[in-house]
Amino acid sequence: MGTPLAQNLELLVYTARMRLRGKQRYPFVLMLEPTERCNVSCDGCGRIREYKDLMHVNMSLQQCLGAVEESGAPVVSLCGGEPTVYPWISELVQGILDRRRWIYLCTNAQTLTRTLHKYPRSKRLIFNIHLDGMAKTHDAIMNLPGAFDRAIDALRSAKARGYRVCTNTTVFKESDPEEIIELCRHVASLGAEALLLSPGFSYTALQGADLFLGREQTRQVFRRIWEGVKDLPLGNTPVYWDFLIGKKELACSAWANPTFNPAGWKGPCYLITDQHHKTFEGLMEDTPWELYGTGKDPRCAQCMVHCGYEGAAIIESGKSIRDMWRMFRWSFL
């Protein structure tokens, strides 16, 4: 199991409640970007390019917490940008915890070791450390010598101080599957509780960059990775893994991971921007969801990213006894 038992139980109760209410679309994870500022410039990041005119903007604490309440999502992913540079990050974390949400604080961890004292200890707070390869590869992707070692030091420090830690790895076209396996086994040995992996996506802001896998390449690469990591505490659901390795098809469920940032509610998804909505209701009700996804919008043709398909994987798992059993084992055993 790669996610907390209590979190999975709450998600099950939440999903059942939404279904009883007749909801067709509802969020699982709020992607909350309090700032788009960052302390590094990674090759595969579209945020610092797409929102270059908003780099100086920090959302207010009230705006951020209002979005948490407005969406109602049980899980909040604090991302961006680098959320640890947000001036009120400790107050934001505490405010989200006070609302009994689960938090994945996504960070490159470059300054985390010396700032850990700012964060409350809670089972609901998980530091999600970005690592895209072993030292040479990760430092090259981040354009920052020593980035890998600082992130690993932060992982060790967080664990030593009683914080919960997982890792997040983006797999690019040039990623070596054997190196990704080595990375996963290394961070698992250091106490990472969950390993989240996803293929990268060619943001509109990065068009022309030859960094990203196509669908068939993704399946080939992830089949090899799966063989090397399937015994580890994976954060991705079993059905999403089936999708990644080509055993199952899923329809995009971008509505399950709505994004809120200084420009508003980003539509239709974390990766593609056609409009920013003023309200969460506006995003959910006014977005023509039926026009997006593989085979519908050409921009979606190669996408297999977790923020588009993990929600679909959770929904799909309820359609067969076999998948329900696999999800049960992943959630509780």
N, C-alpha and C positions, 0 to 999 in steps of 0.2 A: 504494500500500500504506500502511495506517495503523497497522500493528503490526509489531514487529521480526521479521525473517526467522527468527532463531533461536528466538523465542517460538513462531511458527507451526509450525516443525519439531518442537519439543518437544511441542506440543499434538497434532500428527498422530501422533507416536510413542505418546504417552499414550493417545489414543483407540484406536489399534490394539491396544495392550496390554489395555485394558479389554474390548474386544470379544472378543479371544482368550480372555479369562478368563470370557466369557459374562455379563458384567455388563450388566444392563438399564438401571440408573440409576447414574450416577457423577457427581461434581462436576467442573466446569471451573474455577469461580471461587469461592473462599471469601470471603464478605462478612464481614469481621472488624471488629467494633465494640468496641475496647478501652474506650471510654467513650461515654456518651450526652451528655456535657456539650458545650456549644457556646458560641462567643463572639458569635453573632448569633442572630436569631430570624426566619427566613425564612417568608414567608406559606405556601409550599407544602410545608413540612416537617412530617411526622407524628411524627418521632422525639422531638423535644423535648416533645411533648404526650403521646405514648403512654407514654414512659418517664420522666415527670416525677418519679416517686417513686424513680428510680434515678440521678438526675442527679449525686449525690454519690459514686457508686461508680466506682472504677477497677478493672478486672480486673488481676490480677497478671501479670507478664511470663511466668511459668510457665503460667498458664491460656491466654494468647494463643498461645504457641508450641506448647502441647499441642494446641490446636485445629487449628493448621496441620498438625501431624503426623497427628492423628486423621482429618482429612478426606482428606488426600493430594492435594488440589487443586493443580494446577500453578501457578495464579495466585491471588494474594491481593489483594483490594481492601480497603485500610484505610479504613474509613468510620466513620459514627457518626450523630450527634455530629460534633464536629470533632476528628479524630485528632491534630492537632498540639498540642492542649492536654493530651494524655495524658502524664503525667510521665516515662514511660520510652520515649518514641516513638523516640528514636535507637537505643536498645538493642533495641527490638522490630524495627525495620527491619533492623538488622544481623543479628539472630537469624534472621529470615526469609530474608535473603540467604544466610546460612551454610547454610541448608537448600535452596538453589538453587531458590527459587521466584521468580516474577515478581511485582512489587509495583506496584499502582496506588495511590498515596497520595492519596486524595480530600481536597481542601482548598478552603476559600473563600479561602485565600491572603492573609488580612488581616494576618498577622504573618510571612509566609514570608520576605520579603526580608531581615529582620534575624535570622532563625534558620536560614538555609540551611547555615551552617557545622556544624550539628548532624548533618547527614545524609551518609552515605558516598556517593561517586560510584560508580555501577555502571550498566551497561547494563540491569540487571534492575530498576532503580528508575525509575518514571515518576511525576512529579507530575501529578495529574489535577485541574486547576483548574476550579472551578465558575463558569460564566458563563452567565447566562440571557437576556442581551440586551446592547445597548449601554448606555452609562453611565446614562442616565435610567431606563430600564426595570430594569436590574440592581439599581441602588441602591434602587429602590422595592420590588422583590421581597424584597430582603434587609433592608429597613427600616434602611438604613445609608448615609448620604451618603458619597461618596468610595470606596465599596466597589469599584466597577469599576476606577477608576484604580489603587488599591492592588493589585488582582489582576493587572492588566496590567503594572505595575511588577515584580511578583513573577515573572511569566512571563519578562520581559526579563532580570531578574537571574539567574534559574535557567539560562536558555539561555547567558548570558554566562559563567557559572561552570562550564559543561560538563554540566549536568544535563539529563535528558530530560523533556519536558513534553507533555502532551496537554490537551484541554479537554473538559468535560462540560456539556451544555446540556439542560435540561428545557424542553419546549415546552408551554405552558399554553394555555387557551382564549382568552385575550386576547393571546397572542403574535402579533406581526406577522411573517409568513413572510419578507417582504423584509428586516426587521431581523435575523432569524436568519441569513439569507444574508449580510448585511453583516457580522455578527459572525464568522461562519465564515471569510469571506475575509480579514477583518482579522487574526484570530489565526493563520491559516495564513501570512500574510505576515510575522508576527513569529517564525515558526519552530515553531509547534505541530505536533507530528509526527502527531497523530491527533485527529480531531474526533468525539466521541461524542455522539449526539443520541438523545433518547427522549421520548415523550409522558409527561406526568405521570400520576399515579394518585391517586384519591381515597381516601386512607387512612381507615380507620374513625375514627381520631382527628380527622379533618378533615371528617366528614360535615356536609353543609350548606354547605360552602364552594363557591362557583360558580367554580372555578378550572380545571376539568379538561375535556379533550376527550372526546367520545364516539368510538366506532370510526369512524363515517363522517366525522366532522369531522377525526379524525386522518389518515385517508387523503387527504382533500382538502388539508389543510395540508402534509402531507409530500410530496405530489406536487409542489407548488410549490417547497418547499425543495430537493427532489432535483434539480430542473432547475437550480437555482442553485449547487449544491455538488458535483455528481457528478464534477467534475474535480479535487476537492480530496482530501487524504489522510484518508479517512473511516475511523473506527475500527470502525464497525458493519459486519457482514458483508453481502455482496450479497444473500443470501437473506433476511436480516432486513429489508433495505430493500424487497425485493419484498413482504414482509408489511406493512410500514408503508404502502406506497402502493397496496395492494389487488391486487397481482398474484398473491399466493400466500396460502393459509391455513396456519397452523401451530398445533399443539397445544402448550399450555403445558408447559414443562419446568422448573418451579420447583426441582426437586431438583438441577438443574445449578449453581445458585447458592445454596448453603446459607448461612444467617446464624448467626453466633455472637456473643453479646453478654453483658453482665453477668447477664441473666436465664437464659441457657442457649442451646441450639440452637432457634432460632425456627421454629415450624412453623405453616402449611405453607410459607410463603415470606417473602421480604424485606418484603412489603407487607401481608400478612394474618397475624394472630396468633390461632391457636386453641389453641396449647399450646407450652410451652417444654420441650424434652427435655433430659435430663441428659447424653446421649451422642449422638455423630453417628450411630452405628448405630441408636439409638432413633429419631432423626428419620427416617432412611431406611427402616427396617423397620416402624415403627408408624404412619406417616402414611398415611391412605387416599388416595393420590395420585389414584386414579380418580374421586374425588368432586369434584375441583377442576378449574377451567378454564372457558372460555366454553361456555355451554350446560349446565353442570353446577351450578355455584354462582353465585347471582345477584351476589355480590360481585366475581366475575371477569368479568362481562359486557362491560365496556368496556375491560378491561386489554389493553394492547399493549406493556407496558414491557419493556425489553431484558433485565432480570434474569429474566423469565419465558420469553422467546422466543429469545434468542441461542443457548442450548444446543440448542433445537429446530432452529434454522436450520443449525447445524453438522451435526447429524444428518441433516437433510433434504437437505443438499447432497451427501451421499454416495449419493443414490438416483437421480440422473440424470447422464449424461455432461456435459450442458450446465452444470449447477450445479457439478459437480466442476471443470470447466474454469474457470468464473468464480471459484470459490474459490481455484483454483491461481493465477490471475492476481492476485487480491486479496492472496494470501499471499506471492507470490514476485516479482511484477513491479513 
